[in-house]
Amino acid sequence: MYRYRIYTEDTEGIKETVRKFFPSFTIFKGTGCYLDSFEDSSVIEILSQDYVQDDVQLLCNSLFSDHGQESVMVTREIVDGWEEQ
């Protein structure tokens, strides 16, 4: 299973944007610091059995173009998971 985390500024409408690309996800809210300025931040977490890097890239492109982001960071990990019964 893959875990993707996308770190970005918390902007209005971010939940709706993510939902255009992924039917299931979690958004964690926090405070970040970008270029020495504090900002509200979001960490978008996506778990998938499949390799969805192309969809993650499309989401990031949307965060740049539709949400005015100058920087978005993505991490990808392989994690142990289980299926619901």
PDB file of N, CA, C and O in Angstrom:
ATOM      1  N   MET A   1       0.842  -1.171   0.000  1.00  0.00           N
ATOM      2  CA  MET A   1       0.000   0.000   0.000  1.00  0.00           C
ATOM      3  C   MET A   1       0.889   1.237   0.000  1.00  0.00           C
ATOM      4  O   MET A   1       1.953   1.253   0.620  1.00  0.00           O
ATOM      5  N   TYR A   2       0.442   2.262  -0.697  1.00  0.00           N
ATOM      6  CA  TYR A   2       1.180   3.523  -0.771  1.00  0.00           C
ATOM      7  C   TYR A   2       0.489   4.574   0.088  1.00  0.00           C
ATOM      8  O   TYR A   2      -0.739   4.637   0.149  1.00  0.00           O
ATOM      9  N   ARG A   3       1.307   5.406   0.757  1.00  0.00           N
ATOM     10  CA  ARG A   3       0.799   6.570   1.472  1.00  0.00           C
ATOM     11  C   ARG A   3       1.444   7.799   0.849  1.00  0.00           C
ATOM     12  O   ARG A   3       2.665   7.948   0.840  1.00  0.00           O
ATOM     13  N   TYR A   4       0.602   8.662   0.338  1.00  0.00           N
ATOM     14  CA  TYR A   4       1.051   9.932  -0.215  1.00  0.00           C
ATOM     15  C   TYR A   4       0.664  11.027   0.762  1.00  0.00           C
ATOM     16  O   TYR A   4      -0.441  11.019   1.303  1.00  0.00           O
ATOM     17  N   ARG A   5       1.557  11.958   0.988  1.00  0.00           N
ATOM     18  CA  ARG A   5       1.261  13.143   1.797  1.00  0.00           C
ATOM     19  C   ARG A   5       1.633  14.370   0.981  1.00  0.00           C
ATOM     20  O   ARG A   5       2.736  14.481   0.447  1.00  0.00           O
ATOM     21  N   ILE A   6       0.697  15.270   0.906  1.00  0.00           N
ATOM     22  CA  ILE A   6       0.893  16.509   0.155  1.00  0.00           C
ATOM     23  C   ILE A   6       0.808  17.655   1.159  1.00  0.00           C
ATOM     24  O   ILE A   6      -0.211  17.831   1.827  1.00  0.00           O
ATOM     25  N   TYR A   7       1.876  18.423   1.260  1.00  0.00           N
ATOM     26  CA  TYR A   7       1.967  19.535   2.204  1.00  0.00           C
ATOM     27  C   TYR A   7       1.748  20.829   1.433  1.00  0.00           C
ATOM     28  O   TYR A   7       2.447  21.111   0.460  1.00  0.00           O
ATOM     29  N   THR A   8       0.751  21.624   1.887  1.00  0.00           N
ATOM     30  CA  THR A   8       0.416  22.843   1.166  1.00  0.00           C
ATOM     31  C   THR A   8      -0.247  23.835   2.109  1.00  0.00           C
ATOM     32  O   THR A   8      -0.593  23.487   3.238  1.00  0.00           O
ATOM     33  N   GLU A   9      -0.420  25.046   1.657  1.00  0.00           N
ATOM     34  CA  GLU A   9      -1.150  26.052   2.417  1.00  0.00           C
ATOM     35  C   GLU A   9      -2.628  25.666   2.459  1.00  0.00           C
ATOM     36  O   GLU A   9      -3.164  25.131   1.488  1.00  0.00           O
ATOM     37  N   ASP A  10      -3.272  25.939   3.575  1.00  0.00           N
ATOM     38  CA  ASP A  10      -4.703  25.662   3.703  1.00  0.00           C
ATOM     39  C   ASP A  10      -5.467  26.808   3.045  1.00  0.00           C
ATOM     40  O   ASP A  10      -5.544  27.911   3.588  1.00  0.00           O
ATOM     41  N   THR A  11      -6.024  26.534   1.881  1.00  0.00           N
ATOM     42  CA  THR A  11      -6.758  27.550   1.139  1.00  0.00           C
ATOM     43  C   THR A  11      -8.228  27.171   1.034  1.00  0.00           C
ATOM     44  O   THR A  11      -8.589  26.003   1.175  1.00  0.00           O
ATOM     45  N   GLU A  12      -9.060  28.151   0.788  1.00  0.00           N
ATOM     46  CA  GLU A  12     -10.500  27.904   0.664  1.00  0.00           C
ATOM     47  C   GLU A  12     -10.776  26.964  -0.505  1.00  0.00           C
ATOM     48  O   GLU A  12     -10.229  27.139  -1.594  1.00  0.00           O
ATOM     49  N   GLY A  13     -11.614  25.984  -0.277  1.00  0.00           N
ATOM     50  CA  GLY A  13     -12.007  25.056  -1.327  1.00  0.00           C
ATOM     51  C   GLY A  13     -11.071  23.882  -1.543  1.00  0.00           C
ATOM     52  O   GLY A  13     -11.224  23.137  -2.511  1.00  0.00           O
ATOM     53  N   ILE A  14     -10.089  23.705  -0.642  1.00  0.00           N
ATOM     54  CA  ILE A  14      -9.098  22.645  -0.861  1.00  0.00           C
ATOM     55  C   ILE A  14      -9.746  21.256  -0.802  1.00  0.00           C
ATOM     56  O   ILE A  14      -9.355  20.360  -1.551  1.00  0.00           O
ATOM     57  N   LYS A  15     -10.726  21.076   0.078  1.00  0.00           N
ATOM     58  CA  LYS A  15     -11.391  19.758   0.176  1.00  0.00           C
ATOM     59  C   LYS A  15     -12.072  19.393  -1.142  1.00  0.00           C
ATOM     60  O   LYS A  15     -11.979  18.256  -1.605  1.00  0.00           O
ATOM     61  N   GLU A  16     -12.748  20.356  -1.731  1.00  0.00           N
ATOM     62  CA  GLU A  16     -13.444  20.099  -2.989  1.00  0.00           C
ATOM     63  C   GLU A  16     -12.457  19.798  -4.117  1.00  0.00           C
ATOM     64  O   GLU A  16     -12.726  18.965  -4.983  1.00  0.00           O
ATOM     65  N   THR A  17     -11.323  20.478  -4.097  1.00  0.00           N
ATOM     66  CA  THR A  17     -10.304  20.221  -5.116  1.00  0.00           C
ATOM     67  C   THR A  17      -9.764  18.802  -5.004  1.00  0.00           C
ATOM     68  O   THR A  17      -9.646  18.102  -6.010  1.00  0.00           O
ATOM     69  N   VAL A  18      -9.437  18.374  -3.794  1.00  0.00           N
ATOM     70  CA  VAL A  18      -8.900  17.021  -3.601  1.00  0.00           C
ATOM     71  C   VAL A  18      -9.937  15.986  -4.027  1.00  0.00           C
ATOM     72  O   VAL A  18      -9.591  14.975  -4.637  1.00  0.00           O
ATOM     73  N   ARG A  19     -11.191  16.231  -3.713  1.00  0.00           N
ATOM     74  CA  ARG A  19     -12.255  15.273  -4.029  1.00  0.00           C
ATOM     75  C   ARG A  19     -12.438  15.089  -5.532  1.00  0.00           C
ATOM     76  O   ARG A  19     -12.967  14.063  -5.960  1.00  0.00           O
ATOM     77  N   LYS A  20     -12.020  16.043  -6.333  1.00  0.00           N
ATOM     78  CA  LYS A  20     -12.078  15.889  -7.797  1.00  0.00           C
ATOM     79  C   LYS A  20     -11.153  14.773  -8.279  1.00  0.00           C
ATOM     80  O   LYS A  20     -11.385  14.174  -9.329  1.00  0.00           O
ATOM     81  N   PHE A  21     -10.098  14.498  -7.499  1.00  0.00           N
ATOM     82  CA  PHE A  21      -9.087  13.534  -7.919  1.00  0.00           C
ATOM     83  C   PHE A  21      -9.128  12.222  -7.132  1.00  0.00           C
ATOM     84  O   PHE A  21      -8.741  11.174  -7.648  1.00  0.00           O
ATOM     85  N   PHE A  22      -9.598  12.284  -5.878  1.00  0.00           N
ATOM     86  CA  PHE A  22      -9.579  11.106  -5.005  1.00  0.00           C
ATOM     87  C   PHE A  22     -10.889  11.005  -4.227  1.00  0.00           C
ATOM     88  O   PHE A  22     -11.339  11.992  -3.646  1.00  0.00           O
ATOM     89  N   PRO A  23     -11.507   9.815  -4.209  1.00  0.00           N
ATOM     90  CA  PRO A  23     -12.764   9.650  -3.482  1.00  0.00           C
ATOM     91  C   PRO A  23     -12.572   9.511  -1.970  1.00  0.00           C
ATOM     92  O   PRO A  23     -13.514   9.718  -1.205  1.00  0.00           O
ATOM     93  N   SER A  24     -11.365   9.163  -1.539  1.00  0.00           N
ATOM     94  CA  SER A  24     -11.091   8.963  -0.111  1.00  0.00           C
ATOM     95  C   SER A  24      -9.750   9.599   0.233  1.00  0.00           C
ATOM     96  O   SER A  24      -8.756   9.390  -0.463  1.00  0.00           O
ATOM     97  N   PHE A  25      -9.732  10.376   1.309  1.00  0.00           N
ATOM     98  CA  PHE A  25      -8.505  11.059   1.742  1.00  0.00           C
ATOM     99  C   PHE A  25      -8.743  11.639   3.123  1.00  0.00           C
ATOM    100  O   PHE A  25      -9.873  11.675   3.609  1.00  0.00           O
ATOM    101  N   THR A  26      -7.661  12.096   3.753  1.00  0.00           N
ATOM    102  CA  THR A  26      -7.734  12.795   5.037  1.00  0.00           C
ATOM    103  C   THR A  26      -6.931  14.076   4.912  1.00  0.00           C
ATOM    104  O   THR A  26      -5.872  14.099   4.284  1.00  0.00           O
ATOM    105  N   ILE A  27      -7.443  15.144   5.516  1.00  0.00           N
ATOM    106  CA  ILE A  27      -6.707  16.405   5.551  1.00  0.00           C
ATOM    107  C   ILE A  27      -6.437  16.746   7.014  1.00  0.00           C
ATOM    108  O   ILE A  27      -7.362  16.850   7.820  1.00  0.00           O
ATOM    109  N   PHE A  28      -5.164  16.918   7.345  1.00  0.00           N
ATOM    110  CA  PHE A  28      -4.744  17.350   8.670  1.00  0.00           C
ATOM    111  C   PHE A  28      -4.438  18.842   8.596  1.00  0.00           C
ATOM    112  O   PHE A  28      -3.755  19.292   7.676  1.00  0.00           O
ATOM    113  N   LYS A  29      -4.937  19.607   9.556  1.00  0.00           N
ATOM    114  CA  LYS A  29      -4.704  21.054   9.601  1.00  0.00           C
ATOM    115  C   LYS A  29      -3.589  21.368  10.596  1.00  0.00           C
ATOM    116  O   LYS A  29      -3.433  20.694  11.615  1.00  0.00           O
ATOM    117  N   GLY A  30      -2.827  22.400  10.278  1.00  0.00           N
ATOM    118  CA  GLY A  30      -1.752  22.798  11.173  1.00  0.00           C
ATOM    119  C   GLY A  30      -1.254  24.189  10.837  1.00  0.00           C
ATOM    120  O   GLY A  30      -1.914  24.957  10.138  1.00  0.00           O
ATOM    121  N   THR A  31      -0.090  24.489  11.345  1.00  0.00           N
ATOM    122  CA  THR A  31       0.587  25.751  11.062  1.00  0.00           C
ATOM    123  C   THR A  31       1.929  25.431  10.442  1.00  0.00           C
ATOM    124  O   THR A  31       2.684  24.609  10.961  1.00  0.00           O
ATOM    125  N   GLY A  32       2.220  26.076   9.343  1.00  0.00           N
ATOM    126  CA  GLY A  32       3.501  25.878   8.677  1.00  0.00           C
ATOM    127  C   GLY A  32       4.244  27.197   8.563  1.00  0.00           C
ATOM    128  O   GLY A  32       3.711  28.260   8.880  1.00  0.00           O
ATOM    129  N   CYS A  33       5.456  27.110   8.115  1.00  0.00           N
ATOM    130  CA  CYS A  33       6.262  28.305   7.885  1.00  0.00           C
ATOM    131  C   CYS A  33       6.883  28.179   6.502  1.00  0.00           C
ATOM    132  O   CYS A  33       7.635  27.239   6.241  1.00  0.00           O
ATOM    133  N   TYR A  34       6.577  29.109   5.623  1.00  0.00           N
ATOM    134  CA  TYR A  34       7.113  29.107   4.262  1.00  0.00           C
ATOM    135  C   TYR A  34       7.800  30.441   4.026  1.00  0.00           C
ATOM    136  O   TYR A  34       7.189  31.502   4.158  1.00  0.00           O
ATOM    137  N   LEU A  35       9.068  30.373   3.677  1.00  0.00           N
ATOM    138  CA  LEU A  35       9.878  31.571   3.436  1.00  0.00           C
ATOM    139  C   LEU A  35       9.776  32.564   4.591  1.00  0.00           C
ATOM    140  O   LEU A  35       9.578  33.763   4.394  1.00  0.00           O
ATOM    141  N   ASP A  36       9.918  32.024   5.806  1.00  0.00           N
ATOM    142  CA  ASP A  36       9.968  32.811   7.043  1.00  0.00           C
ATOM    143  C   ASP A  36       8.640  33.461   7.421  1.00  0.00           C
ATOM    144  O   ASP A  36       8.608  34.368   8.252  1.00  0.00           O
ATOM    145  N   SER A  37       7.530  32.998   6.808  1.00  0.00           N
ATOM    146  CA  SER A  37       6.201  33.509   7.154  1.00  0.00           C
ATOM    147  C   SER A  37       5.312  32.350   7.588  1.00  0.00           C
ATOM    148  O   SER A  37       5.233  31.330   6.905  1.00  0.00           O
ATOM    149  N   PHE A  38       4.646  32.513   8.727  1.00  0.00           N
ATOM    150  CA  PHE A  38       3.725  31.482   9.196  1.00  0.00           C
ATOM    151  C   PHE A  38       2.437  31.517   8.391  1.00  0.00           C
ATOM    152  O   PHE A  38       1.974  32.580   7.977  1.00  0.00           O
ATOM    153  N   GLU A  39       1.860  30.323   8.172  1.00  0.00           N
ATOM    154  CA  GLU A  39       0.606  30.232   7.437  1.00  0.00           C
ATOM    155  C   GLU A  39      -0.163  29.010   7.918  1.00  0.00           C
ATOM    156  O   GLU A  39       0.418  28.057   8.438  1.00  0.00           O
ATOM    157  N   ASP A  40      -1.474  29.054   7.737  1.00  0.00           N
ATOM    158  CA  ASP A  40      -2.284  27.867   7.983  1.00  0.00           C
ATOM    159  C   ASP A  40      -1.921  26.847   6.918  1.00  0.00           C
ATOM    160  O   ASP A  40      -1.788  27.186   5.742  1.00  0.00           O
ATOM    161  N   SER A  41      -1.764  25.607   7.330  1.00  0.00           N
ATOM    162  CA  SER A  41      -1.329  24.592   6.372  1.00  0.00           C
ATOM    163  C   SER A  41      -2.233  23.369   6.427  1.00  0.00           C
ATOM    164  O   SER A  41      -2.947  23.139   7.403  1.00  0.00           O
ATOM    165  N   SER A  42      -2.182  22.596   5.355  1.00  0.00           N
ATOM    166  CA  SER A  42      -2.909  21.337   5.250  1.00  0.00           C
ATOM    167  C   SER A  42      -1.944  20.256   4.818  1.00  0.00           C
ATOM    168  O   SER A  42      -1.071  20.478   3.979  1.00  0.00           O
ATOM    169  N   VAL A  43      -2.114  19.075   5.406  1.00  0.00           N
ATOM    170  CA  VAL A  43      -1.415  17.889   4.935  1.00  0.00           C
ATOM    171  C   VAL A  43      -2.497  16.944   4.428  1.00  0.00           C
ATOM    172  O   VAL A  43      -3.334  16.468   5.195  1.00  0.00           O
ATOM    173  N   ILE A  44      -2.468  16.685   3.145  1.00  0.00           N
ATOM    174  CA  ILE A  44      -3.444  15.811   2.510  1.00  0.00           C
ATOM    175  C   ILE A  44      -2.839  14.417   2.475  1.00  0.00           C
ATOM    176  O   ILE A  44      -1.764  14.217   1.911  1.00  0.00           O
ATOM    177  N   GLU A  45      -3.525  13.454   3.076  1.00  0.00           N
ATOM    178  CA  GLU A  45      -3.020  12.080   3.106  1.00  0.00           C
ATOM    179  C   GLU A  45      -3.925  11.190   2.269  1.00  0.00           C
ATOM    180  O   GLU A  45      -5.146  11.186   2.427  1.00  0.00           O
ATOM    181  N   ILE A  46      -3.294  10.436   1.371  1.00  0.00           N
ATOM    182  CA  ILE A  46      -4.011   9.529   0.480  1.00  0.00           C
ATOM    183  C   ILE A  46      -3.383   8.155   0.618  1.00  0.00           C
ATOM    184  O   ILE A  46      -2.174   8.001   0.443  1.00  0.00           O
ATOM    185  N   LEU A  47      -4.197   7.155   0.930  1.00  0.00           N
ATOM    186  CA  LEU A  47      -3.748   5.775   0.985  1.00  0.00           C
ATOM    187  C   LEU A  47      -4.331   5.038  -0.200  1.00  0.00           C
ATOM    188  O   LEU A  47      -5.518   5.167  -0.500  1.00  0.00           O
ATOM    189  N   SER A  48      -3.493   4.262  -0.876  1.00  0.00           N
ATOM    190  CA  SER A  48      -3.974   3.559  -2.061  1.00  0.00           C
ATOM    191  C   SER A  48      -3.223   2.247  -2.247  1.00  0.00           C
ATOM    192  O   SER A  48      -2.013   2.174  -2.036  1.00  0.00           O
ATOM    193  N   GLN A  49      -3.955   1.219  -2.644  1.00  0.00           N
ATOM    194  CA  GLN A  49      -3.323  -0.050  -3.006  1.00  0.00           C
ATOM    195  C   GLN A  49      -2.543   0.099  -4.306  1.00  0.00           C
ATOM    196  O   GLN A  49      -1.601  -0.652  -4.563  1.00  0.00           O
ATOM    197  N   ASP A  50      -2.936   1.066  -5.120  1.00  0.00           N
ATOM    198  CA  ASP A  50      -2.337   1.269  -6.438  1.00  0.00           C
ATOM    199  C   ASP A  50      -1.354   2.430  -6.425  1.00  0.00           C
ATOM    200  O   ASP A  50      -1.411   3.310  -5.565  1.00  0.00           O
ATOM    201  N   TYR A  51      -0.464   2.410  -7.385  1.00  0.00           N
ATOM    202  CA  TYR A  51       0.470   3.510  -7.601  1.00  0.00           C
ATOM    203  C   TYR A  51      -0.300   4.628  -8.305  1.00  0.00           C
ATOM    204  O   TYR A  51      -0.664   4.480  -9.472  1.00  0.00           O
ATOM    205  N   VAL A  52      -0.554   5.737  -7.619  1.00  0.00           N
ATOM    206  CA  VAL A  52      -1.386   6.808  -8.170  1.00  0.00           C
ATOM    207  C   VAL A  52      -0.600   8.118  -8.342  1.00  0.00           C
ATOM    208  O   VAL A  52      -1.164   9.206  -8.227  1.00  0.00           O
ATOM    209  N   GLN A  53       0.676   8.003  -8.610  1.00  0.00           N
ATOM    210  CA  GLN A  53       1.536   9.180  -8.714  1.00  0.00           C
ATOM    211  C   GLN A  53       1.042  10.165  -9.774  1.00  0.00           C
ATOM    212  O   GLN A  53       1.147  11.377  -9.582  1.00  0.00           O
ATOM    213  N   ASP A  54       0.504   9.664 -10.890  1.00  0.00           N
ATOM    214  CA  ASP A  54       0.013  10.565 -11.935  1.00  0.00           C
ATOM    215  C   ASP A  54      -1.157  11.405 -11.425  1.00  0.00           C
ATOM    216  O   ASP A  54      -1.230  12.600 -11.711  1.00  0.00           O
ATOM    217  N   ASP A  55      -2.067  10.797 -10.679  1.00  0.00           N
ATOM    218  CA  ASP A  55      -3.195  11.541 -10.112  1.00  0.00           C
ATOM    219  C   ASP A  55      -2.729  12.531  -9.046  1.00  0.00           C
ATOM    220  O   ASP A  55      -3.275  13.629  -8.936  1.00  0.00           O
ATOM    221  N   VAL A  56      -1.728  12.147  -8.268  1.00  0.00           N
ATOM    222  CA  VAL A  56      -1.155  13.060  -7.277  1.00  0.00           C
ATOM    223  C   VAL A  56      -0.553  14.269  -7.987  1.00  0.00           C
ATOM    224  O   VAL A  56      -0.707  15.400  -7.527  1.00  0.00           O
ATOM    225  N   GLN A  57       0.126  14.038  -9.095  1.00  0.00           N
ATOM    226  CA  GLN A  57       0.714  15.151  -9.853  1.00  0.00           C
ATOM    227  C   GLN A  57      -0.368  16.079 -10.398  1.00  0.00           C
ATOM    228  O   GLN A  57      -0.208  17.300 -10.378  1.00  0.00           O
ATOM    229  N   LEU A  58      -1.467  15.504 -10.884  1.00  0.00           N
ATOM    230  CA  LEU A  58      -2.580  16.331 -11.371  1.00  0.00           C
ATOM    231  C   LEU A  58      -3.171  17.168 -10.234  1.00  0.00           C
ATOM    232  O   LEU A  58      -3.502  18.337 -10.431  1.00  0.00           O
ATOM    233  N   LEU A  59      -3.303  16.574  -9.048  1.00  0.00           N
ATOM    234  CA  LEU A  59      -3.784  17.323  -7.896  1.00  0.00           C
ATOM    235  C   LEU A  59      -2.834  18.468  -7.566  1.00  0.00           C
ATOM    236  O   LEU A  59      -3.275  19.591  -7.323  1.00  0.00           O
ATOM    237  N   CYS A  60      -1.547  18.192  -7.554  1.00  0.00           N
ATOM    238  CA  CYS A  60      -0.562  19.241  -7.258  1.00  0.00           C
ATOM    239  C   CYS A  60      -0.629  20.360  -8.296  1.00  0.00           C
ATOM    240  O   CYS A  60      -0.537  21.536  -7.945  1.00  0.00           O
ATOM    241  N   ASN A  61      -0.785  20.006  -9.559  1.00  0.00           N
ATOM    242  CA  ASN A  61      -0.926  21.026 -10.605  1.00  0.00           C
ATOM    243  C   ASN A  61      -2.129  21.917 -10.327  1.00  0.00           C
ATOM    244  O   ASN A  61      -2.073  23.130 -10.526  1.00  0.00           O
ATOM    245  N   SER A  62      -3.223  21.306  -9.863  1.00  0.00           N
ATOM    246  CA  SER A  62      -4.412  22.079  -9.525  1.00  0.00           C
ATOM    247  C   SER A  62      -4.167  22.993  -8.322  1.00  0.00           C
ATOM    248  O   SER A  62      -4.662  24.119  -8.285  1.00  0.00           O
ATOM    249  N   LEU A  63      -3.407  22.507  -7.341  1.00  0.00           N
ATOM    250  CA  LEU A  63      -3.079  23.351  -6.188  1.00  0.00           C
ATOM    251  C   LEU A  63      -2.257  24.557  -6.624  1.00  0.00           C
ATOM    252  O   LEU A  63      -2.434  25.653  -6.092  1.00  0.00           O
ATOM    253  N   PHE A  64      -1.366  24.365  -7.583  1.00  0.00           N
ATOM    254  CA  PHE A  64      -0.582  25.491  -8.113  1.00  0.00           C
ATOM    255  C   PHE A  64      -1.485  26.469  -8.867  1.00  0.00           C
ATOM    256  O   PHE A  64      -1.462  27.671  -8.601  1.00  0.00           O
ATOM    257  N   SER A  65      -2.273  25.954  -9.802  1.00  0.00           N
ATOM    258  CA  SER A  65      -3.030  26.843 -10.693  1.00  0.00           C
ATOM    259  C   SER A  65      -4.299  27.397 -10.049  1.00  0.00           C
ATOM    260  O   SER A  65      -4.601  28.579 -10.211  1.00  0.00           O
ATOM    261  N   ASP A  66      -5.045  26.566  -9.323  1.00  0.00           N
ATOM    262  CA  ASP A  66      -6.336  26.997  -8.791  1.00  0.00           C
ATOM    263  C   ASP A  66      -6.257  27.593  -7.391  1.00  0.00           C
ATOM    264  O   ASP A  66      -7.162  28.314  -6.971  1.00  0.00           O
ATOM    265  N   HIS A  67      -5.183  27.297  -6.668  1.00  0.00           N
ATOM    266  CA  HIS A  67      -5.057  27.778  -5.292  1.00  0.00           C
ATOM    267  C   HIS A  67      -3.841  28.681  -5.095  1.00  0.00           C
ATOM    268  O   HIS A  67      -3.517  29.039  -3.962  1.00  0.00           O
ATOM    269  N   GLY A  68      -3.173  29.047  -6.170  1.00  0.00           N
ATOM    270  CA  GLY A  68      -2.100  30.029  -6.110  1.00  0.00           C
ATOM    271  C   GLY A  68      -0.885  29.621  -5.305  1.00  0.00           C
ATOM    272  O   GLY A  68      -0.213  30.473  -4.723  1.00  0.00           O
ATOM    273  N   GLN A  69      -0.594  28.329  -5.262  1.00  0.00           N
ATOM    274  CA  GLN A  69       0.550  27.871  -4.470  1.00  0.00           C
ATOM    275  C   GLN A  69       1.859  28.028  -5.240  1.00  0.00           C
ATOM    276  O   GLN A  69       1.937  27.726  -6.431  1.00  0.00           O
ATOM    277  N   GLU A  70       2.869  28.500  -4.547  1.00  0.00           N
ATOM    278  CA  GLU A  70       4.212  28.604  -5.123  1.00  0.00           C
ATOM    279  C   GLU A  70       5.005  27.330  -4.881  1.00  0.00           C
ATOM    280  O   GLU A  70       5.938  27.018  -5.620  1.00  0.00           O
ATOM    281  N   SER A  71       4.624  26.591  -3.830  1.00  0.00           N
ATOM    282  CA  SER A  71       5.370  25.401  -3.451  1.00  0.00           C
ATOM    283  C   SER A  71       4.399  24.378  -2.854  1.00  0.00           C
ATOM    284  O   SER A  71       3.539  24.718  -2.041  1.00  0.00           O
ATOM    285  N   VAL A  72       4.553  23.135  -3.270  1.00  0.00           N
ATOM    286  CA  VAL A  72       3.795  22.011  -2.729  1.00  0.00           C
ATOM    287  C   VAL A  72       4.794  20.868  -2.569  1.00  0.00           C
ATOM    288  O   VAL A  72       5.543  20.558  -3.496  1.00  0.00           O
ATOM    289  N   MET A  73       4.803  20.238  -1.386  1.00  0.00           N
ATOM    290  CA  MET A  73       5.735  19.133  -1.179  1.00  0.00           C
ATOM    291  C   MET A  73       4.953  17.821  -1.103  1.00  0.00           C
ATOM    292  O   MET A  73       3.888  17.752  -0.490  1.00  0.00           O
ATOM    293  N   VAL A  74       5.503  16.784  -1.738  1.00  0.00           N
ATOM    294  CA  VAL A  74       4.855  15.476  -1.761  1.00  0.00           C
ATOM    295  C   VAL A  74       5.839  14.432  -1.235  1.00  0.00           C
ATOM    296  O   VAL A  74       7.013  14.424  -1.603  1.00  0.00           O
ATOM    297  N   THR A  75       5.337  13.554  -0.369  1.00  0.00           N
ATOM    298  CA  THR A  75       6.120  12.389   0.041  1.00  0.00           C
ATOM    299  C   THR A  75       5.319  11.141  -0.329  1.00  0.00           C
ATOM    300  O   THR A  75       4.090  11.161  -0.378  1.00  0.00           O
ATOM    301  N   ARG A  76       6.042  10.067  -0.585  1.00  0.00           N
ATOM    302  CA  ARG A  76       5.408   8.784  -0.897  1.00  0.00           C
ATOM    303  C   ARG A  76       6.142   7.703  -0.112  1.00  0.00           C
ATOM    304  O   ARG A  76       7.371   7.631  -0.117  1.00  0.00           O
ATOM    305  N   GLU A  77       5.354   6.860   0.565  1.00  0.00           N
ATOM    306  CA  GLU A  77       5.922   5.765   1.346  1.00  0.00           C
ATOM    307  C   GLU A  77       5.163   4.488   1.033  1.00  0.00           C
ATOM    308  O   GLU A  77       3.987   4.520   0.672  1.00  0.00           O
ATOM    309  N   ILE A  78       5.837   3.391   1.173  1.00  0.00           N
ATOM    310  CA  ILE A  78       5.170   2.093   1.142  1.00  0.00           C
ATOM    311  C   ILE A  78       4.883   1.736   2.589  1.00  0.00           C
ATOM    312  O   ILE A  78       5.787   1.730   3.423  1.00  0.00           O
ATOM    313  N   VAL A  79       3.613   1.435   2.889  1.00  0.00           N
ATOM    314  CA  VAL A  79       3.204   1.141   4.258  1.00  0.00           C
ATOM    315  C   VAL A  79       2.444  -0.179   4.292  1.00  0.00           C
ATOM    316  O   VAL A  79       1.861  -0.601   3.294  1.00  0.00           O
ATOM    317  N   ASP A  80       2.459  -0.819   5.450  1.00  0.00           N
ATOM    318  CA  ASP A  80       1.645  -2.011   5.654  1.00  0.00           C
ATOM    319  C   ASP A  80       0.196  -1.568   5.793  1.00  0.00           C
ATOM    320  O   ASP A  80      -0.092  -0.532   6.392  1.00  0.00           O
ATOM    321  N   GLY A  81      -0.688  -2.339   5.249  1.00  0.00           N
ATOM    322  CA  GLY A  81      -2.105  -2.023   5.352  1.00  0.00           C
ATOM    323  C   GLY A  81      -2.929  -3.279   5.375  1.00  0.00           C
ATOM    324  O   GLY A  81      -2.406  -4.383   5.221  1.00  0.00           O
ATOM    325  N   TRP A  82      -4.207  -3.114   5.566  1.00  0.00           N
ATOM    326  CA  TRP A  82      -5.100  -4.257   5.545  1.00  0.00           C
ATOM    327  C   TRP A  82      -6.400  -3.821   4.892  1.00  0.00           C
ATOM    328  O   TRP A  82      -6.699  -2.631   4.790  1.00  0.00           O
ATOM    329  N   GLU A  83      -7.154  -4.796   4.460  1.00  0.00           N
ATOM    330  CA  GLU A  83      -8.418  -4.530   3.823  1.00  0.00           C
ATOM    331  C   GLU A  83      -9.532  -4.714   4.832  1.00  0.00           C
ATOM    332  O   GLU A  83      -9.441  -5.558   5.723  1.00  0.00           O
ATOM    333  N   GLU A  84     -10.593  -3.917   4.690  1.00  0.00           N
ATOM    334  CA  GLU A  84     -11.757  -4.082   5.542  1.00  0.00           C
ATOM    335  C   GLU A  84     -12.481  -5.368   5.169  1.00  0.00           C
ATOM    336  O   GLU A  84     -12.473  -5.789   4.012  1.00  0.00           O
ATOM    337  N   GLN A  85     -13.103  -5.979   6.159  1.00  0.00           N
ATOM    338  CA  GLN A  85     -13.844  -7.221   5.898  1.00  0.00           C
ATOM    339  C   GLN A  85     -15.325  -7.008   6.050  1.00  0.00           C
ATOM    340  O   GLN A  85     -16.105  -7.942   5.868  1.00  0.00           O
TER     341      GLN A  85
END
